[in-house]
Amino acid sequence: MRGPCHRHAARGMSGRWLAATLVLGLAGCGHRAPAGSTDASAAARTTASAAPAQTPAADSGPVNAIAGAQLAELLPARIGTLQRMTRDSACCGLPGLSQSHAVARYAGADGTLTLTLTDMGDERGMLGMLDVLQSTTSADGSFVRTRQQADGLQVEKHRPAGAGRPEQDVCEKVVAHRFVIQARGDSLPPLCPAVAAVPVASLPTLARAAGVPAH
């Protein structure tokens, strides 16, 4: 093990598997035009959203991921009318791999959501491909929307309920090509405010304090 990270919750995942999952998820996989759509109509519903590149984090050399417990402290106790019910974190530091994440689950009269904050650490270079994404809308009402904001690239994804499945919505933000904030639930409106509730201004200071592995 290296760096200041240590394991916290048993919910930890393989770092590389998590990195690949995040990249695929942020790319909007699964939002496809349904069978029967013509190429012309699908093209008419697709709008290119070429977002300006973010200022990338330094991609050279290893880093220590911020400890999962520190990330967990950035997940708010309340989001609107929703109260935090659980909070877990995990961190790993293996040769060539340093990542961490924290997850909190919220519930209240207006529903439920799950909020996750991930430090991609040594895998942060995988997020570089997300500078430019397309915003698309399918005939069934599914859509992916990309927005460039002052503090990062934000992606909203919506899949309406149908065929016995519930509505599925996600709001994600990539900050400094290193951190991923994701809110997931069954209603899109509260998800992006949940992402915005994470104080991203604290992340650079925590990252500098984590530093790089000792040689």
N, CA, C and O of each residue as an XYZ file, in Angstrom:
860
protein
N       0.845     -1.198      0.000
C       0.000      0.000      0.000
C       0.877      1.243      0.000
O       1.962      1.218      0.580
N       0.436      2.346     -0.642
C       1.203      3.560     -0.629
C       0.290      4.745     -0.467
O      -0.917      4.643     -0.684
N       0.861      5.871     -0.086
C       0.062      7.068      0.063
C      -0.731      7.025      1.348
O      -0.697      6.039      2.084
N      -1.465      8.136      1.619
C      -2.185      8.243      2.890
C      -3.493      7.512      2.919
O      -4.197      7.540      3.929
N      -3.841      6.850      1.821
C      -5.165      6.233      1.758
C      -5.205      4.940      2.557
O      -4.197      4.245      2.686
N      -6.359      4.630      3.083
C      -6.592      3.349      3.725
C      -8.025      2.953      3.458
O      -8.842      3.792      3.078
N      -8.342      1.675      3.654
C      -9.682      1.190      3.345
C     -10.652      1.639      4.423
O     -10.306      1.679      5.604
N     -11.887      1.981      4.006
C     -12.899      2.409      4.960
C     -14.076      1.444      4.953
O     -14.271      0.713      5.924
N     -14.871      1.423      3.877
C     -16.072      0.584      3.881
C     -15.846     -0.631      3.018
O     -14.969     -0.638      2.155
N     -16.645     -1.667      3.255
C     -16.516     -2.897      2.480
C     -17.105     -2.744      1.106
O     -17.127     -3.701      0.332
N     -17.596     -1.531      0.776
C     -18.225     -1.311     -0.516
C     -17.197     -0.932     -1.584
O     -17.590     -0.570     -2.693
N     -15.895     -1.002     -1.289
C     -14.868     -0.617     -2.246
C     -14.948     -1.463     -3.494
O     -15.385     -2.613     -3.449
N     -14.517     -0.881     -4.633
C     -14.579     -1.558     -5.917
C     -13.170     -1.623     -6.488
O     -12.295     -0.866     -6.069
N     -12.948     -2.507     -7.428
C     -11.692     -2.503     -8.164
C     -11.522     -1.156     -8.831
O     -12.421     -0.698     -9.537
N     -10.385     -0.511     -8.621
C     -10.188      0.844     -9.132
C     -10.305      0.927    -10.633
O     -10.983      1.813    -11.152
N      -9.660      0.025    -11.342
C      -9.697      0.100    -12.811
C     -11.088     -0.197    -13.337
O     -11.523      0.415    -14.313
N     -11.795     -1.131    -12.703
C     -13.180     -1.399    -13.118
C     -14.024     -0.159    -12.904
O     -14.846      0.181    -13.755
N     -13.834      0.532    -11.772
C     -14.592      1.747    -11.486
C     -14.286      2.825    -12.514
O     -15.194      3.514    -12.980
N     -13.014      2.976    -12.872
C     -12.641      3.991    -13.850
C     -13.321      3.736    -15.180
O     -13.871      4.653    -15.789
N     -13.284      2.478    -15.637
C     -13.914      2.153    -16.913
C     -15.416      2.388    -16.857
O     -16.011      2.877    -17.818
N     -16.029      2.038    -15.725
C     -17.470      2.243    -15.570
C     -17.829      3.710    -15.647
O     -18.812      4.073    -16.293
N     -17.048      4.562    -14.997
C     -17.332      5.993    -15.008
C     -17.214      6.560    -16.405
O     -18.063      7.341    -16.832
N     -16.158      6.170    -17.130
C     -15.975      6.705    -18.480
C     -17.116      6.293    -19.384
O     -17.642      7.112    -20.138
N     -17.510      5.012    -19.315
C     -18.617      4.551    -20.153
C     -19.908      5.239    -19.761
O     -20.694      5.628    -20.625
N     -20.134      5.395    -18.454
C     -21.361      6.045    -17.998
C     -21.425      7.487    -18.434
O     -22.476      7.952    -18.873
N     -20.318      8.210    -18.322
C     -20.305      9.613    -18.699
C     -20.452      9.782    -20.200
O     -20.907     10.827    -20.665
N     -20.074      8.773    -20.957
C     -20.227      8.854    -22.406
C     -21.675      8.694    -22.832
O     -21.995      8.856    -24.010
N     -22.556      8.376    -21.887
C     -23.983      8.313    -22.205
C     -24.419      7.006    -22.826
O     -25.417      6.968    -23.546
N     -23.697      5.940    -22.565
C     -24.064      4.650    -23.134
C     -25.450      4.248    -22.631
O     -25.823      4.540    -21.495
N     -26.199      3.575    -23.496
C     -27.511      3.087    -23.122
C     -28.638      3.982    -23.573
O     -29.796      3.567    -23.521
N     -28.353      5.190    -24.012
C     -29.393      6.080    -24.526
C     -29.401      5.964    -26.049
O     -28.780      6.767    -26.745
N     -30.087      4.990    -26.541
C     -30.118      4.704    -27.975
C     -31.501      4.992    -28.533
O     -32.512      4.861    -27.842
N     -31.522      5.387    -29.798
C     -32.811      5.561    -30.457
C     -33.475      4.213    -30.588
O     -32.796      3.248    -30.939
N     -34.770      4.089    -30.325
C     -35.451      2.795    -30.371
C     -35.537      2.266    -31.783
O     -35.403      3.009    -32.755
N     -35.768      0.952    -31.880
C     -35.929      0.328    -33.187
C     -37.066      1.002    -33.928
O     -38.094      1.348    -33.346
N     -36.858      1.185    -35.252
C     -37.882      1.819    -36.059
C     -37.580      3.265    -36.357
O     -38.204      3.848    -37.244
N     -36.633      3.873    -35.636
C     -36.266      5.251    -35.930
C     -35.470      5.291    -37.225
O     -34.610      4.440    -37.453
N     -35.748      6.260    -38.065
C     -34.978      6.412    -39.282
C     -33.731      7.199    -38.997
O     -33.677      7.956    -38.027
N     -32.701      7.028    -39.849
C     -31.465      7.769    -39.657
C     -31.720      9.260    -39.717
O     -31.122     10.023    -38.958
N     -32.600      9.684    -40.608
C     -32.868     11.110    -40.771
C     -33.520     11.684    -39.521
O     -33.144     12.758    -39.049
N     -34.518     10.945    -38.979
C     -35.196     11.476    -37.806
C     -34.277     11.466    -36.601
O     -34.330     12.374    -35.772
N     -33.422     10.433    -36.493
C     -32.480     10.393    -35.375
C     -31.503     11.545    -35.479
O     -31.161     12.162    -34.470
N     -31.049     11.840    -36.687
C     -30.106     12.943    -36.874
C     -30.765     14.271    -36.532
O     -30.124     15.169    -35.988
N     -32.050     14.388    -36.855
C     -32.756     15.642    -36.568
C     -32.904     15.874    -35.083
O     -33.044     17.014    -34.640
N     -32.874     14.777    -34.290
C     -33.029     14.920    -32.850
C     -31.692     15.022    -32.131
O     -31.653     15.083    -30.902
N     -30.594     15.041    -32.886
C     -29.268     15.078    -32.291
C     -28.638     16.431    -32.507
O     -28.551     16.910    -33.638
N     -28.195     17.052    -31.425
C     -27.537     18.342    -31.512
C     -26.135     18.218    -30.965
O     -25.954     17.817    -29.815
N     -25.136     18.554    -31.768
C     -23.759     18.483    -31.297
C     -23.555     19.552    -30.240
O     -23.922     20.711    -30.431
N     -22.967     19.151    -29.125
C     -22.690     20.091    -28.045
C     -21.199     20.055    -27.780
O     -20.736     19.307    -26.919
N     -20.446     20.855    -28.512
C     -18.998     20.847    -28.390
C     -18.607     21.748    -27.232
O     -18.494     22.963    -27.390
N     -18.404     21.150    -26.074
C     -18.076     21.922    -24.882
C     -16.615     22.298    -24.888
O     -15.781     21.475    -25.265
N     -16.261     23.533    -24.479
C     -14.870     23.905    -24.389
C     -14.138     23.006    -23.407
O     -14.717     22.537    -22.427
N     -12.866     22.772    -23.676
C     -12.086     21.897    -22.823
C     -11.937     22.496    -21.430
O     -11.812     23.710    -21.269
N     -11.952     21.629    -20.437
C     -11.664     22.055    -19.088
C     -10.165     22.269    -18.944
O      -9.379     21.812    -19.774
N      -9.782     22.964    -17.894
C      -8.371     23.064    -17.583
C      -7.959     21.753    -16.942
O      -8.382     21.458    -15.824
N      -7.135     20.949    -17.629
C      -6.844     19.610    -17.129
C      -5.916     19.623    -15.924
O      -5.079     20.512    -15.768
N      -6.084     18.612    -15.074
C      -5.130     18.410    -14.003
C      -3.856     17.858    -14.619
O      -3.880     17.312    -15.722
N      -2.744     17.999    -13.911
C      -1.492     17.458    -14.418
C      -1.630     15.952    -14.552
O      -1.944     15.268    -13.578
N      -1.396     15.423    -15.764
C      -1.597     14.009    -16.017
C      -0.308     13.212    -15.946
O      -0.321     12.006    -16.192
N       0.804     13.851    -15.615
C       2.066     13.139    -15.571
C       2.420     12.788    -14.135
O       2.317     13.613    -13.228
N       2.835     11.552    -13.955
C       3.279     11.131    -12.643
C       2.163     10.665    -11.734
O       1.010     11.064    -11.901
N       2.499      9.823    -10.772
C       1.503      9.295     -9.832
C       1.080     10.337     -8.814
O       1.802     11.300     -8.555
N      -0.086     10.138     -8.245
C      -0.590     11.004     -7.176
C      -1.186     10.119     -6.098
O      -1.522      8.962     -6.348
N      -1.313     10.661     -4.912
C      -2.078     10.008     -3.857
C      -3.519     10.489     -3.954
O      -3.770     11.694     -3.962
N      -4.462      9.566     -4.027
C      -5.867      9.954     -3.995
C      -6.201     10.528     -2.626
O      -5.628     10.128     -1.612
N      -7.132     11.468     -2.612
C      -7.633     11.999     -1.342
C      -8.285     10.857     -0.562
O      -9.005     10.043     -1.140
N      -8.043     10.796      0.714
C      -8.626      9.723      1.529
C     -10.140      9.715      1.393
O     -10.776     10.769      1.375
N     -10.713      8.519      1.299
C     -12.156      8.404      1.139
C     -12.932      9.083      2.252
O     -13.993      9.659      2.009
N     -12.410      9.020      3.477
C     -13.101      9.651      4.606
C     -13.170     11.162      4.436
O     -14.139     11.791      4.862
N     -12.137     11.755      3.811
C     -12.160     13.196      3.563
C     -13.175     13.540      2.484
O     -13.856     14.561      2.576
N     -13.282     12.703      1.468
C     -14.298     12.922      0.438
C     -15.692     12.837      1.058
O     -16.579     13.621      0.721
N     -15.875     11.881      1.963
C     -17.189     11.693      2.581
C     -17.628     12.936      3.347
O     -18.821     13.231      3.429
N     -16.667     13.662      3.907
C     -17.001     14.872      4.654
C     -17.575     15.961      3.759
O     -18.219     16.889      4.248
N     -17.347     15.855      2.445
C     -17.852     16.860      1.511
C     -19.277     16.568      1.052
O     -19.885     17.400      0.379
N     -19.817     15.409      1.401
C     -21.193     15.066      1.018
C     -22.132     15.654      2.075
O     -22.055     15.273      3.243
N     -23.013     16.572      1.684
C     -23.805     17.331      2.672
C     -24.772     16.460      3.459
O     -25.183     15.390      3.010
N     -25.127     16.950      4.650
C     -26.078     16.226      5.504
C     -27.494     16.286      4.947
O     -28.282     15.363      5.158
N     -27.824     17.360      4.239
C     -29.152     17.521      3.648
C     -29.017     18.094      2.246
O     -28.111     18.877      1.963
N     -29.929     17.692      1.378
C     -30.040     18.268      0.038
C     -31.505     18.639     -0.143
O     -32.332     17.765     -0.401
N     -31.836     19.902     -0.014
C     -33.233     20.313     -0.072
C     -34.013     19.662      1.059
O     -33.669     19.812      2.232
N     -35.068     18.938      0.696
C     -35.883     18.256      1.708
C     -35.379     16.858      2.025
O     -35.937     16.176      2.885
N     -34.318     16.421      1.331
C     -33.801     15.068      1.522
C     -32.716     15.056      2.602
O     -31.861     15.941      2.639
N     -32.754     14.067      3.461
C     -31.773     13.936      4.532
C     -30.849     12.761      4.245
O     -31.280     11.720      3.749
N     -29.568     12.944      4.565
C     -28.607     11.860      4.372
C     -28.906     10.731      5.347
O     -29.004     10.942      6.556
N     -29.053      9.503      4.789
C     -29.392      8.347      5.595
C     -28.166      7.481      5.883
O     -28.023      6.958      6.988
N     -27.288      7.327      4.900
C     -26.074      6.533      5.070
C     -24.928      7.247      4.381
O     -25.136      8.070      3.490
N     -23.709      6.921      4.808
C     -22.515      7.485      4.170
C     -21.386      6.478      4.310
O     -21.087      6.022      5.413
N     -20.757      6.129      3.187
C     -19.665      5.159      3.165
C     -18.518      5.728      2.346
O     -18.715      6.629      1.530
N     -17.324      5.202      2.565
C     -16.177      5.622      1.768
C     -15.203      4.471      1.625
O     -15.211      3.529      2.418
N     -14.370      4.556      0.612
C     -13.357      3.536      0.378
C     -12.172      4.189     -0.302
O     -12.315      5.175     -1.026
N     -11.004      3.628     -0.059
C      -9.786      4.173     -0.651
C      -8.801      3.041     -0.843
O      -8.697      2.142     -0.009
N      -8.105      3.090     -1.912
C      -7.102      2.056     -2.141
C      -5.838      2.702     -2.669
O      -5.903      3.687     -3.405
N      -4.706      2.165     -2.307
C      -3.434      2.635     -2.822
C      -2.555      1.448     -3.116
O      -1.915      0.904     -2.216
N      -2.517      1.041     -4.364
C      -1.725     -0.093     -4.803
C      -0.688      0.404     -5.796
O      -0.842      1.501     -6.332
N       0.372     -0.372     -6.062
C       1.378      0.068     -7.041
C       0.737      0.437     -8.371
O       0.102     -0.404     -9.007
N       0.895      1.683     -8.797
C       0.340      2.147    -10.065
C      -1.131      2.475    -10.012
O      -1.739      2.749    -11.047
N      -1.721      2.455     -8.824
C      -3.157      2.702     -8.732
C      -3.475      3.384     -7.414
O      -3.154      2.864     -6.346
N      -4.108      4.551     -7.490
C      -4.549      5.242     -6.285
C      -5.873      5.905     -6.615
O      -5.922      6.815     -7.443
N      -6.949      5.459     -5.976
C      -8.286      6.006     -6.197
C      -9.066      5.973     -4.887
O      -8.725      5.232     -3.965
N     -10.096      6.769     -4.821
C     -10.957      6.750     -3.638
C     -12.336      7.228     -4.030
O     -12.504      7.892     -5.053
N     -13.329      6.889     -3.216
C     -14.672      7.404     -3.462
C     -15.484      7.386     -2.181
O     -15.192      6.651     -1.238
N     -16.505      8.213     -2.180
C     -17.441      8.278     -1.056
C     -18.840      8.293     -1.635
O     -19.071      8.861     -2.703
N     -19.778      7.668     -0.929
C     -21.150      7.600     -1.410
C     -22.111      7.831     -0.256
O     -21.906      7.316      0.842
N     -23.155      8.603     -0.504
C     -24.183      8.862      0.500
C     -25.549      8.643     -0.131
O     -25.754      8.908     -1.315
N     -26.471      8.160      0.673
C     -27.837      7.927      0.204
C     -28.777      8.840      0.976
O     -28.673      8.980      2.194
N     -29.703      9.462      0.235
C     -30.604     10.466      0.800
C     -32.047     10.036      0.590
O     -32.372      9.385     -0.402
N     -32.904     10.403      1.523
C     -34.328     10.077      1.408
C     -35.146     11.154      2.096
O     -34.682     11.829      3.014
N     -36.370     11.293      1.626
C     -37.281     12.260      2.204
C     -38.615     12.182      1.516
O     -38.858     11.277      0.718
N     -39.486     13.127      1.818
C     -40.833     13.114      1.247
C     -40.811     13.245     -0.267
O     -41.732     12.787     -0.945
N     -39.762     13.868     -0.804
C     -39.697     14.084     -2.257
C     -38.988     12.968     -2.996
O     -38.801     13.076     -4.208
N     -38.580     11.888     -2.316
C     -37.966     10.771     -3.017
C     -36.625     10.376     -2.427
O     -36.343     10.649     -1.260
N     -35.806      9.736     -3.234
C     -34.497      9.264     -2.807
C     -33.477      9.565     -3.897
O     -33.836      9.756     -5.059
N     -32.211      9.606     -3.518
C     -31.124      9.710     -4.494
C     -29.841      9.219     -3.852
O     -29.726      9.141     -2.629
N     -28.879      8.890     -4.703
C     -27.554      8.466     -4.264
C     -26.525      9.429     -4.825
O     -26.527      9.708     -6.024
N     -25.652      9.938     -3.979
C     -24.637     10.909     -4.379
C     -23.262     10.300     -4.156
O     -22.964      9.805     -3.069
N     -22.424     10.335     -5.191
C     -21.090      9.741     -5.134
C     -20.044     10.766     -5.539
O     -20.246     11.522     -6.489
N     -18.932     10.792     -4.825
C     -17.788     11.642     -5.159
C     -16.571     10.743     -5.305
O     -16.209     10.033     -4.366
N     -15.938     10.767     -6.471
C     -14.810      9.893     -6.778
C     -13.577     10.707     -7.129
O     -13.651     11.649     -7.917
N     -12.452     10.347     -6.547
C     -11.150     10.873     -6.945
C     -10.505      9.811     -7.819
O     -10.125      8.749     -7.326
N     -10.375     10.089     -9.120
C      -9.840      9.101    -10.045
C      -8.342      8.884     -9.868
O      -7.798      7.901    -10.372
N      -7.673      9.780     -9.165
C      -6.267      9.567     -8.844
C      -5.419      9.245    -10.050
O      -5.381     10.014    -11.011
N      -4.732      8.105    -10.009
C      -3.823      7.718    -11.082
C      -4.540      7.425    -12.400
O      -3.898      7.379    -13.449
N      -5.854      7.226    -12.364
C      -6.610      6.948    -13.585
C      -7.252      8.204    -14.149
O      -8.108      8.112    -15.029
N      -6.860      9.371    -13.664
C      -7.526     10.605    -14.079
C      -7.389     10.878    -15.575
O      -8.225     11.571    -16.155
N      -6.349     10.342    -16.203
C      -6.177     10.550    -17.638
C      -7.313      9.977    -18.464
O      -7.530     10.414    -19.595
N      -8.052      8.997    -17.919
C      -9.160      8.397    -18.652
C     -10.291      9.390    -18.866
O     -11.119      9.196    -19.756
N     -10.344     10.463    -18.057
C     -11.419     11.442    -18.185
C     -11.135     12.471    -19.259
O     -12.011     13.275    -19.579
N      -9.928     12.473    -19.833
C      -9.587     13.472    -20.832
C     -10.445     13.397    -22.078
O     -10.629     14.404    -22.761
N     -10.977     12.220    -22.388
C     -11.794     12.047    -23.585
C     -13.159     12.719    -23.453
O     -13.919     12.768    -24.420
N     -13.474     13.231    -22.281
C     -14.811     13.762    -22.045
C     -14.914     15.259    -22.256
O     -15.906     15.867    -21.852
N     -13.901     15.879    -22.887
C     -13.957     17.315    -23.142
C     -15.136     17.676    -24.037
O     -15.774     18.711    -23.841
N     -15.428     16.824    -25.022
C     -16.486     17.113    -25.978
C     -17.438     15.925    -26.023
O     -17.016     14.804    -26.307
N     -18.683     16.154    -25.754
C     -19.698     15.116    -25.824
C     -20.870     15.632    -26.640
O     -21.009     16.839    -26.842
N     -21.705     14.731    -27.104
C     -22.890     15.122    -27.855
C     -24.120     15.090    -26.962
O     -24.256     14.231    -26.091
N     -25.010     16.043    -27.198
C     -26.306     16.024    -26.539
C     -27.304     15.406    -27.501
O     -27.463     15.885    -28.624
N     -27.978     14.349    -27.073
C     -28.876     13.618    -27.959
C     -30.234     13.419    -27.318
O     -30.358     13.390    -26.093
N     -31.260     13.280    -28.160
C     -32.607     12.959    -27.717
C     -33.142     11.846    -28.606
O     -33.042     11.926    -29.831
N     -33.713     10.802    -27.996
C     -34.265      9.679    -28.736
C     -35.779      9.776    -28.789
O     -36.394     10.536    -28.041
N     -36.367      9.001    -29.680
C     -37.812      9.057    -29.895
C     -38.600      8.663    -28.650
O     -39.740      9.097    -28.481
N     -38.009      7.848    -27.779
C     -38.738      7.420    -26.582
C     -38.638      8.430    -25.448
O     -39.143      8.179    -24.353
N     -37.994      9.568    -25.691
C     -37.871     10.597    -24.671
C     -36.571     10.553    -23.895
O     -36.310     11.446    -23.089
N     -35.750      9.540    -24.114
C     -34.444      9.488    -23.468
C     -33.572     10.612    -24.010
O     -33.675     10.980    -25.180
N     -32.710     11.155    -23.150
C     -31.788     12.173    -23.656
C     -30.517     12.202    -22.836
O     -30.472     11.742    -21.696
N     -29.476     12.760    -23.454
C     -28.214     13.070    -22.797
C     -27.924     14.522    -23.108
O     -27.934     14.914    -24.275
N     -27.664     15.333    -22.085
C     -27.374     16.755    -22.281
C     -26.030     17.088    -21.661
O     -25.763     16.742    -20.510
N     -25.201     17.750    -22.415
C     -23.884     18.153    -21.935
C     -23.853     19.660    -21.741
O     -24.264     20.420    -22.617
N     -23.362     20.081    -20.586
C     -23.265     21.515    -20.295
C     -21.876     21.815    -19.752
O     -21.387     21.128    -18.855
N     -21.247     22.843    -20.300
C     -19.973     23.297    -19.743
C     -20.263     24.362    -18.697
O     -20.890     25.379    -18.995
N     -19.809     24.129    -17.478
C     -20.002     25.086    -16.407
C     -18.651     25.595    -15.928
O     -17.606     25.059    -16.297
N     -18.683     26.628    -15.108
C     -17.436     27.253    -14.674
C     -16.546     26.280    -13.920
O     -15.321     26.373    -13.992
N     -17.155     25.343    -13.194
C     -16.354     24.440    -12.378
C     -16.259     23.026    -12.926
O     -15.779     22.131    -12.230
N     -16.707     22.804    -14.160
C     -16.550     21.479    -14.741
C     -17.584     21.169    -15.811
O     -18.487     21.960    -16.084
N     -17.426     19.998    -16.404
C     -18.320     19.528    -17.463
C     -19.452     18.728    -16.832
O     -19.196     17.762    -16.113
N     -20.698     19.114    -17.089
C     -21.852     18.450    -16.490
C     -22.649     17.693    -17.537
O     -22.885     18.200    -18.634
N     -23.062     16.486    -17.201
C     -23.835     15.629    -18.102
C     -25.111     15.207    -17.396
O     -25.069     14.699    -16.275
N     -26.248     15.417    -18.053
C     -27.547     14.992    -17.536
C     -28.079     13.882    -18.433
O     -28.063     14.005    -19.658
N     -28.551     12.796    -17.820
C     -29.079     11.668    -18.587
C     -30.450     11.284    -18.039
O     -30.652     11.221    -16.827
N     -31.376     11.030    -18.940
C     -32.747     10.700    -18.553
C     -33.245      9.538    -19.390
O     -33.097      9.526    -20.612
N     -33.846      8.548    -18.708
C     -34.549      7.472    -19.399
C     -35.920      7.351    -18.768
O     -36.023      7.031    -17.584
N     -36.984      7.601    -19.534
C     -38.329      7.580    -18.957
C     -38.754      6.173    -18.558
O     -38.200      5.181    -19.032
N     -39.743      6.107    -17.681
C     -40.288      4.809    -17.288
C     -40.980      4.165    -18.485
O     -41.514      4.853    -19.355
N     -40.960      2.860    -18.511
C     -41.619      2.149    -19.602
C     -41.270      0.686    -19.581
O     -40.223      0.298    -19.062
N     -42.144     -0.137    -20.145
C     -41.929     -1.584    -20.246
C     -41.608     -2.194    -18.881
O     -40.755     -3.075    -18.773
N     -42.292     -1.724    -17.851
C     -42.114     -2.288    -16.523
C     -40.901     -1.789    -15.769
O     -40.641     -2.258    -14.661
N     -40.144     -0.850    -16.330
C     -38.961     -0.327    -15.644
C     -39.238      1.086    -15.148
O     -39.993      1.824    -15.780
N     -38.644      1.467    -14.039
C     -38.853      2.820    -13.514
C     -38.030      3.838    -14.281
O     -37.113      3.478    -15.020
N     -38.356      5.091    -14.106
C     -37.541      6.165    -14.681
C     -36.138      6.088    -14.077
O     -35.980      5.799    -12.890
N     -35.119      6.349    -14.904
C     -33.745      6.340    -14.437
C     -33.068      7.633    -14.865
O     -33.056      7.970    -16.049
N     -32.505      8.359    -13.902
C     -31.896      9.647    -14.196
C     -30.539      9.759    -13.513
O     -30.317      9.208    -12.435
N     -29.640     10.483    -14.165
C     -28.293     10.685    -13.645
C     -27.852     12.106    -13.968
O     -28.104     12.610    -15.062
N     -27.191     12.747    -13.007
C     -26.487     14.001    -13.272
C     -25.057     13.800    -12.801
O     -24.826     13.388    -11.665
N     -24.092     14.093    -13.676
C     -22.685     13.885    -13.366
C     -21.890     15.138    -13.698
O     -22.236     15.882    -14.616
N     -20.830     15.362    -12.949
C     -19.929     16.471    -13.253
C     -18.495     15.986    -13.131
O     -18.137     15.293    -12.178
N     -17.669     16.364    -14.123
C     -16.238     16.076    -14.086
C     -15.514     17.373    -13.768
O     -15.691     18.374    -14.463
N     -14.701     17.358    -12.724
C     -13.992     18.550    -12.260
C     -12.492     18.327    -12.384
O     -11.954     17.360    -11.845
N     -11.816     19.231    -13.100
C     -10.357     19.219    -13.223
C      -9.809     17.905    -13.766
O      -8.683     17.524    -13.446
N     -10.600     17.208    -14.588
C     -10.161     15.949    -15.186
C      -9.722     14.923    -14.145
O      -8.943     14.020    -14.448
N     -10.215     15.062    -12.937
C      -9.786     14.132    -11.883
C     -10.934     13.669    -11.000
O     -10.958     12.515    -10.572
N     -11.871     14.539    -10.727
C     -12.948     14.227     -9.791
C     -14.270     14.059    -10.530
O     -14.570     14.812    -11.456
N     -15.058     13.069    -10.116
C     -16.373     12.822    -10.700
C     -17.415     12.873     -9.583
O     -17.314     12.151     -8.592
N     -18.412     13.733     -9.757
C     -19.532     13.805     -8.826
C     -20.752     13.274     -9.561
O     -21.056     13.731    -10.663
N     -21.448     12.325     -8.973
C     -22.603     11.716     -9.634
C     -23.781     11.635     -8.670
O     -23.632     11.201     -7.528
N     -24.944     12.055     -9.138
C     -26.196     11.869     -8.411
C     -27.104     11.001     -9.274
O     -27.266     11.253    -10.468
N     -27.686      9.989     -8.669
C     -28.526      9.039     -9.399
C     -29.841      8.869     -8.651
O     -29.859      8.755     -7.426
N     -30.945      8.852     -9.403
C     -32.245      8.662     -8.778
C     -33.322      8.439     -9.812
O     -33.025      8.184    -10.979
N     -34.585      8.533     -9.389
C     -35.704      8.270    -10.290
C     -36.424      9.548    -10.695
O     -37.550      9.497    -11.190
N     -35.775     10.704    -10.486
C     -36.327     11.979    -10.918
C     -35.180     12.942    -11.141
O     -34.373     13.153    -10.236
N     -35.087     13.534    -12.327
C     -33.932     14.356    -12.667
C     -33.848     15.677    -11.903
O     -32.739     16.062    -11.532
N     -34.957     16.407    -11.640
C     -34.837     17.756    -11.062
C     -33.954     17.875     -9.823
O     -33.185     18.834     -9.747
N     -34.014     16.950     -8.831
C     -33.171     17.163     -7.647
C     -31.722     16.735     -7.819
O     -30.899     17.007     -6.945
N     -31.384     16.069     -8.932
C     -30.058     15.462     -9.046
C     -28.955     16.485     -9.276
O     -27.920     16.429     -8.613
N     -29.153     17.418    -10.199
C     -28.107     18.409    -10.449
C     -27.911     19.361     -9.267
O     -26.770     19.730     -8.988
N     -28.975     19.778     -8.554
C     -28.740     20.525     -7.319
C     -27.943     19.729     -6.295
O     -27.162     20.301     -5.535
N     -28.135     18.407     -6.269
C     -27.364     17.572     -5.355
C     -25.885     17.601     -5.727
O     -25.024     17.709     -4.854
N     -25.593     17.506     -7.018
C     -24.203     17.592     -7.486
C     -23.613     18.949     -7.122
O     -22.470     19.035     -6.675
N     -24.395     20.006     -7.315
C     -23.918     21.360     -7.032
C     -23.694     21.592     -5.544
O     -22.978     22.520     -5.168
N     -24.296     20.761     -4.688
C     -24.154     20.934     -3.242
C     -22.789     20.478     -2.732
O     -22.412     20.790     -1.603
N     -22.048     19.742     -3.561
C     -20.708     19.297     -3.154
C     -19.736     20.460     -3.335
O     -19.647     21.005     -4.435
N     -19.005     20.859     -2.293
C     -18.109     22.018     -2.386
C     -16.819     21.691     -3.151
O     -15.798     21.359     -2.548
N     -16.879     21.789     -4.470
C     -15.730     21.413     -5.292
C     -14.528     22.324     -5.052
O     -13.397     21.937     -5.346
N     -14.754     23.522     -4.524
C     -13.628     24.422     -4.270
C     -12.672     23.840     -3.228
O     -11.518     24.263     -3.151
N     -13.128     22.888     -2.436
C     -12.272     22.270     -1.424
C     -11.358     21.196     -2.007
O     -10.371     20.818     -1.376
N     -11.674     20.700     -3.202
C     -10.934     19.566     -3.751
C      -9.467     19.878     -4.061
O      -8.608     19.065     -3.721
N      -9.133     21.025     -4.694
C      -7.711     21.291     -4.969
C      -6.853     21.317     -3.713
O      -5.737     20.798     -3.720
N      -7.352     21.909     -2.643
C      -6.586     21.968     -1.392
C      -6.350     20.567     -0.835
O      -5.243     20.249     -0.401
N      -7.387     19.727     -0.846
C      -7.245     18.360     -0.369
C      -6.286     17.567     -1.244
O      -5.514     16.750     -0.743
N      -6.334     17.809     -2.567
C      -5.451     17.099     -3.488
C      -3.993     17.475     -3.239
O      -3.110     16.616     -3.252
N      -3.747     18.773     -3.013
C      -2.367     19.196     -2.736
C      -1.856     18.585     -1.439
O      -0.693     18.195     -1.345
N      -2.728     18.504     -0.441
C      -2.325     17.918      0.833
C      -2.028     16.417      0.692
O      -1.139     15.896      1.366
N      -2.768     15.724     -0.179
C      -2.531     14.307     -0.399
C      -1.173     14.081     -1.058
O      -0.478     13.112     -0.753
N      -0.803     14.984     -1.965
C       0.523     14.949     -2.573
C       0.759     13.777     -3.487
O      -0.156     13.263     -4.130
N       2.025     13.361     -3.529
C       2.447     12.264     -4.402
C       3.095     11.199     -3.534
O       3.491     11.478     -2.402
N       3.208      9.959     -4.060
C       3.807      8.885     -3.266
C       5.245      9.193     -2.887
O       5.985      9.791     -3.669
N       5.636      8.789     -1.703
C       7.035      8.941     -1.289
C       7.902      7.957     -2.051
O       7.515      6.807     -2.262
N       9.065      8.408     -2.458
C       9.968      7.526     -3.210
C      10.957      6.854     -2.258
O      11.802      6.073     -2.695
